[in-house]
């Protein structure tokens, strides 16, 4: 079965601290992976997308994510969290 898992319901960090949001997937081949952000009362906004090639993907707003095939993970990171980063985050996969 194909699936994406975000093991943490909520992550709390102080402003200026590193931010890390975990995402793991289950899929036999190399998937296309996405991270989205959703601010209150707004729609989803794409932060970044992994297709192939360089495993480190840089996105908007200072976010980046690293694709790790052996750990089947695609964790989202930011060096310094800001108050404006308070939002919902969604990891998604296209397993065509």
Secondary structure, 3 states (H helix, E strand, C coil): CCEEECCCCCCCCCCCCCEEECCEEECCCCCEEEEEEECCCCCEEEEEEECCCCCEEECHHHCEEEEECCCCEEEEEECCCCHHHCCEEEEEEECC
